[in-house]
Each structure stands twice: as structure tokens, then as C-alpha cells.
Amino acid sequence: MIRIGNLHKRYKKVIALNGLNLDIPAGSFFGLLGPNGAGKTTIVNILTTLTRPDSGRVTVNGFDVVKEPIRAKLEIGVVPQSINLDMELSARENLFIHGLLYGMSQKDIRQEGERMLSFVGLEECADRPVKDFSGGMKRRLMIARALMHSPRVVFLDEPTVGLDVTTRRKLWELLKKINQEGATILLTTHYIEEAEALCDMVGIIDFGKLIALGSPKTLIQRVGPIVVEQMAEDGIRTHFFSNRKEATSFIERLKGSALIREANLEDVFLELTGRRVNQ
């Protein structure tokens, strides 16, 4: 379980986190959404012990990330956005070094290494230099590395950025499997469809505060599950309705063209923040 209480962080005059409170239950697949500069990276950096908060308390499975950073690190696996593998080494060697850093015995490293390579589908190229891997293969290896020491919580920071749609969806299946096997996952992503497909809970962050929390379905219902996009002289105007009948009735009274469709998390995000996720 992840517990965040009254978390504050400031970088000179910039307030990154402003009294954030958030509990993420064990076993959740939690999505953290927010525009650039909203505080997502700061949250992940604090949770993974890379940044110290100014005030507040953060625990991962009961271990305080400030007072007990080493013990907290043993509970977590991290897949950063940037690829930070050793390109000159093989996949197997990258996993071996990770295991040594976490104090695993060589026997356990070999066993877990083979299991993780099989789990992410890289066993046939385990001894190839990582520099020869595709982007998707490198992402899978980073996930395998994050799981080597059997963490109970996994942080994924934009894990599918830059990947093609087919590779991205293959990674989705892998992430679902990790969660189904009991790991708590915290995902940051700019891909709205990714959050909708994977997450059972979503938190929306803006200006360092949590402004919405719930399942994707609940958040969509909150603003209205049906959207009418009205083509106006000053651009597209968005209207939300509780059902298609109300939306159709509204369109019939309009002058000009309009589009009716189902709402998604992008609509929720735009309605709450006035910005799109990738802004």
C-alpha cells in the first residue's frame, strides 16, 4: 500500500506539490494523470527516494521513504521513462548486475534472471548486446530488471512512450499480468487510452493537488458519459449529457453541425483542468 499525507515540495518559487493526500490500496493498478508541470514526476521521485519532500509523510508498504529509504527501496521496482540500460552488456548481464546491487545471491540471480527473461519473452536473445534491441525489447528488459528482486510495488513512468501501437499493446498485456500476480502498480502516462485500458483507479493531478480520484468509469460518469461537440465560429464547444436521448434532443435544437460520441478520460481531464494531458 502507498500512503501520501499532506505532501509539500517547492523548487525555489515553483510549488510542485501543495498538500497532496493520496492512498493507493495494495494490488491496485493506479494511473496518475496530469499535464506537464502538474507534479507527477515529483511524486514518483519522492516515492522512489530520489527526492526528499519539504514536509508530509510517504510510506510504501509501511516503510517511510525518508526515514527508511533503504528498506523502502527493497519494496519497489522502477521503470523510468528514459532507457537507462547498459547498452554494451547483454540482457542477462544487465539483470545480473541489478541482482548484485540488491544483495541477491548468485543462485537467486540466475534463477530469477531466467524466469524474468522468459516472463518478458526475451529468453532467446538473452545474450545479445542490448544496443541491438528494438525499443520494445528494451522496454521489456527494463520491466524484467524492475521485477528481479520481487518488489511488491512497481512504478512505471511513461513506460510505452515512443512505441508503436502494436508494441504498446503487447506491453499492456505484460503489465496486466504483473498486476494480476499481486503487484501494486503506479503508472504515469500521457496516453489516455492506456489509463482506461489498464487502470482500476485514476488520480488527476493539477498544480500539485489531487483534483479527482476514482475508477475511469466513475470519473466519466461524473462529467457525463455522452459528449456533444458543437462546431461554432469560435471553435469546438463541448457539452456533456447523462444519456444519448438528452444529447440527441440538444442537437436537434442546434443550428449548425455537431458530433455525438461517448466520453473518455481525456474529456474528464479537459473539463477539470482546461488543458489536455499532453500539454
HELIX and SHEET records of a PDB file:
HELIX    1   1 LYS A   40  LEU A   47  1                                   8    
HELIX    2   2 PRO A   69  GLU A   75  1                                   7    
HELIX    3   3 ALA A   91  LEU A  101  1                                  11    
HELIX    4   4 GLN A  106  PHE A  119  1                                  14    
HELIX    5   5 GLU A  123  CYS A  125  5                                   3    
HELIX    6   6 VAL A  130  ASP A  132  5                                   3    
HELIX    7   7 GLY A  135  LEU A  147  1                                  13    
HELIX    8   8 VAL A  165  GLN A  180  1                                  16    
HELIX    9   9 ILE A  192  LEU A  198  1                                   7    
HELIX   10  10 PRO A  216  VAL A  223  1                                   8    
HELIX   11  11 ARG A  244  GLU A  252  1                                   9    
HELIX   12  12 LEU A  265  THR A  273  1                                   9    
SHEET    1   A 4 VAL A  14  ILE A  24  0                                        
SHEET    2   A 4 ILE A   2  TYR A  11 -1                                        
SHEET    3   A 4 SER A  55  VAL A  60 -1                                        
SHEET    4   A 4 PHE A  63  ASP A  64 -1                                        
SHEET    1   B 6 ILE A  76  VAL A  79  0                                        
SHEET    2   B 6 VAL A 153  ASP A 157  1                                        
SHEET    3   B 6 THR A 184  THR A 188  1                                        
SHEET    4   B 6 PHE A  29  LEU A  33  1                                        
SHEET    5   B 6 MET A 201  ASP A 206  1                                        
SHEET    6   B 6 LYS A 209  GLY A 214 -1                                        
SHEET    1   C 3 GLY A 235  PHE A 241  0                                        
SHEET    2   C 3 ILE A 226  ALA A 232 -1                                        
SHEET    3   C 3 ALA A 258  GLU A 262 -1                                        
END                                                                             
